[in-house]
Amino acid sequence: MGRGKIEIKRIENTSNRQVTYSKRKNGIIKKAKEITVLCDANVSLVIYGSSGKMYEYCSPKTNLIDMLDRYQRLSGNKLWDAKHEDEIPKIMRKHEQVLEEENKHLMYLVQQSEMAAMGDYQAHEPFSFRVQPMQPNLHERM
């Protein structure tokens, strides 16, 4: 004996609507898990309730970003603007510049500590002031 058909329309009673939502949400997540196991399908499911709370399911062998990239590639639908795709290289270049500057600073500190370990070196003086003239008396003529 089967169940009777119900009319698909918004449930007006808030409490009944919440109970139906909860049961159907659990049912669709269960079906997504079953099709993943039975058919070796990649499934991603995202559900937002009326309260704004998010529920998700993604097949164990994949992740949502890969699924969305694949969807975008195969369907031809753009999910996000190209301007946002250009942001990643810009951020990476800026991050690389910061790392290079930090690397130069650390190299300078290492050089100072090595020279301090070698002998009488004043760490507060820049490298250019530590160079001794070849002919000491020439600098007095200027």
Secondary structure, 3 states (H helix, E strand, C coil): CCCCCCCCCCCCCHHHHHHHHHHHHHHHHHHHHHHHHHHCCCCEEEEECCCCCEEEEECCCCCHHHHHHHHHHHHCCCCCCHHHHCHHHHHHHHHHHHHHHHHHHHHHHHHHHHHHHHCCCCCCCCHHHHCCCCCCCHHHHC
